[in-house]
Amino acid sequence: MLYERSVVQDYLLENMDHDDDECCGWCFSCFNEEQPNKRNEARQEQEIQELRIENEKLKREKDDALTRLSEVMSVKLRDNNPNIADLSDLFRPTKLAEMFSELYDNQWTNAFTVLQDQLSEKSAVEFLLDVFLLAYDFCSSELQKTWQFVCKWYINEDTNTQLRKQLKDARKAKVCSFLRRSLKCS
């Protein structure tokens, strides 16, 4: 069969008028030249499709990585940085100012009025300031102790800052809810 094919091929090549510019498409040489081209085109199209899929996958991975990096950098930037207000923070500076203003308007004024009957104005202010500073020192100390306990027993040095931030935020939320309950009771 191979012999017959080459004989036919030779016959066609010798007897057909064939210009290189215009292919008849039926001659054996043209047919043999077109087949590898079609196979190459199909293979190249398949490679292009595979590369497009891989490119899309890499773009998604890059976007995911950038999103994670952005979240981590945001947490690092906000954590313990007084220049950036975290709007989800219940104790951000503006909220603290409101709380102190309420404290002054309500409790401080009432306590000052009661103490002014027994002490001079300066002594009453010093006494209330001492009470306030002692309360602050106590709360600060207790908060630091509990955070050290949590870090010692539950958090590794390898724990990422995002998890630490979430724990601190949860602690703040718990303190805030406890504070609200305490205020309702009094």
C-alpha positions as CSV (number, residue, x, y, z in Angstrom):
1,M,0.0,0.0,0.0
2,L,2.9,2.3,0.7
3,Y,4.3,1.6,-2.7
4,E,1.0,2.5,-4.4
5,R,0.7,5.7,-2.5
6,S,4.2,6.9,-3.5
7,V,3.5,5.9,-7.1
8,V,0.2,7.9,-7.0
9,Q,2.0,10.8,-5.4
10,D,4.7,10.8,-8.0
11,Y,2.2,10.6,-10.8
12,L,0.2,13.5,-9.4
13,L,3.3,15.7,-8.9
14,E,4.5,15.0,-12.4
15,N,1.2,15.3,-14.3
16,M,-0.7,18.1,-12.5
17,D,-0.1,21.8,-13.3
18,H,0.5,23.3,-10.0
19,D,1.4,26.8,-9.1
20,D,2.7,27.4,-5.6
21,D,0.6,30.5,-5.3
22,E,-2.7,28.8,-6.1
23,C,-3.2,25.4,-4.5
24,C,-5.8,23.1,-5.8
25,G,-6.1,21.5,-2.4
26,W,-6.6,18.1,-4.0
27,C,-3.0,17.2,-4.9
28,F,-1.2,14.9,-2.6
29,S,1.6,17.4,-1.9
30,C,-0.8,20.1,-1.0
31,F,-2.8,17.7,1.1
32,N,0.4,16.6,3.0
33,E,1.4,20.2,3.5
34,E,-2.0,21.2,4.9
35,Q,-2.4,18.3,7.3
36,P,0.6,19.2,9.6
37,N,-0.5,22.9,9.5
38,K,-4.0,22.0,10.6
39,R,-2.6,19.8,13.3
40,N,-0.2,22.6,14.4
41,E,-3.1,25.1,14.4
42,A,-5.2,22.8,16.5
43,R,-2.4,22.2,18.9
44,Q,-1.6,25.9,19.1
45,E,-5.2,26.7,19.7
46,Q,-5.3,24.2,22.5
47,E,-2.1,25.6,24.0
48,I,-3.5,29.1,23.8
49,Q,-6.7,28.0,25.6
50,E,-4.7,26.3,28.3
51,L,-2.5,29.4,28.7
52,R,-5.7,31.6,29.0
53,I,-7.1,29.3,31.7
54,E,-3.8,29.3,33.5
55,N,-3.6,33.1,33.2
56,E,-7.1,33.5,34.7
57,K,-6.2,31.2,37.5
58,L,-3.0,33.1,38.3
59,K,-4.9,36.4,38.2
60,R,-7.4,35.1,40.7
61,E,-4.6,33.8,42.9
62,K,-2.9,37.2,42.7
63,D,-6.1,39.1,43.6
64,D,-6.7,36.7,46.5
65,A,-3.1,37.3,47.7
66,L,-3.4,41.0,47.4
67,T,-6.7,41.0,49.3
68,R,-5.1,39.0,52.1
69,L,-2.1,41.3,52.1
70,S,-4.3,44.3,52.2
71,E,-6.2,43.0,55.2
72,V,-3.0,42.1,57.1
73,M,-1.5,45.5,56.4
74,S,-4.7,47.3,57.4
75,V,-4.7,45.4,60.7
76,K,-1.0,46.2,61.3
77,L,-1.6,49.9,60.4
78,R,-4.6,50.4,62.6
79,D,-3.3,48.3,65.6
80,N,-2.0,50.7,68.3
81,N,-1.8,53.6,65.8
82,P,-3.7,56.6,67.3
83,N,-3.4,58.5,64.0
84,I,-5.8,56.2,62.2
85,A,-9.4,55.9,63.5
86,D,-10.9,52.5,63.3
87,L,-14.6,53.2,62.9
88,S,-15.5,49.8,64.2
89,D,-13.6,50.5,67.5
90,L,-16.0,51.3,70.3
91,F,-13.3,53.2,72.1
92,R,-11.9,55.4,69.4
93,P,-10.8,58.9,70.5
94,T,-14.0,60.6,69.5
95,K,-16.1,58.0,71.4
96,L,-13.8,58.3,74.4
97,A,-14.3,62.1,74.3
98,E,-18.0,61.6,74.3
99,M,-17.8,59.2,77.2
100,F,-15.7,61.5,79.3
101,S,-18.0,64.4,78.5
102,E,-21.0,62.3,79.7
103,L,-19.0,61.3,82.8
104,Y,-18.2,64.9,83.6
105,D,-21.8,66.0,82.9
106,N,-23.4,63.3,85.0
107,Q,-21.3,61.6,87.6
108,W,-18.5,64.1,88.1
109,T,-20.8,67.0,88.6
110,N,-23.0,65.1,91.1
111,A,-20.0,63.8,93.1
112,F,-18.4,67.3,93.0
113,T,-21.6,68.9,94.4
114,V,-21.7,66.4,97.3
115,L,-18.0,66.7,98.1
116,Q,-18.0,70.5,97.9
117,D,-20.3,70.6,100.9
118,Q,-17.5,68.9,103.0
119,L,-14.3,69.9,101.2
120,S,-12.9,73.0,99.5
121,E,-13.2,73.1,95.7
122,K,-9.5,72.3,95.1
123,S,-9.7,69.3,97.6
124,A,-12.9,68.0,96.0
125,V,-11.3,68.1,92.5
126,E,-8.1,66.4,93.8
127,F,-10.1,63.7,95.6
128,L,-12.2,63.0,92.4
129,L,-9.1,63.0,90.3
130,D,-7.4,60.5,92.7
131,V,-10.5,58.3,92.5
132,F,-10.5,58.5,88.7
133,L,-6.8,57.8,88.4
134,L,-7.0,54.8,90.9
135,A,-9.9,53.4,88.8
136,Y,-7.9,53.9,85.6
137,D,-4.8,52.2,87.1
138,F,-6.8,49.3,88.4
139,C,-8.6,48.7,85.1
140,S,-5.4,49.1,83.2
141,S,-3.6,46.7,85.4
142,E,-6.4,44.1,85.2
143,L,-6.6,44.4,81.5
144,Q,-2.9,43.9,81.1
145,K,-2.9,40.9,83.4
146,T,-5.7,39.2,81.5
147,W,-4.1,39.9,78.2
148,Q,-0.8,38.4,79.4
149,F,-2.7,35.4,80.6
150,V,-4.4,34.9,77.3
151,C,-1.1,35.4,75.4
152,K,0.8,33.0,77.7
153,W,-1.8,30.2,77.5
154,Y,-3.5,30.5,74.2
155,I,-1.5,32.6,71.7
156,N,1.8,31.5,70.1
157,E,4.5,34.0,69.1
158,D,3.7,32.9,65.5
159,T,0.0,34.0,65.8
160,N,-0.7,36.5,63.2
161,T,-1.5,40.1,64.0
162,Q,-5.0,39.8,62.5
163,L,-6.0,37.2,65.0
164,R,-4.5,39.3,67.9
165,K,-6.5,42.3,66.6
166,Q,-9.7,40.2,66.5
167,L,-9.1,39.0,70.1
168,K,-8.5,42.6,71.3
169,D,-11.7,43.7,69.5
170,A,-13.7,40.9,71.1
171,R,-12.3,41.9,74.5
172,K,-13.3,45.5,73.9
173,A,-16.8,44.4,72.8
174,K,-17.2,42.3,75.9
175,V,-16.1,45.1,78.2
176,C,-18.5,47.5,76.4
177,S,-21.4,45.1,76.9
178,F,-20.5,44.6,80.6
179,L,-20.2,48.3,81.0
180,R,-23.7,48.8,79.5
181,R,-25.2,46.2,81.9
182,S,-23.4,47.8,84.8
183,L,-24.9,51.2,83.9
184,K,-28.4,49.8,83.6
185,C,-28.2,48.3,87.1
186,S,-27.1,51.5,88.8
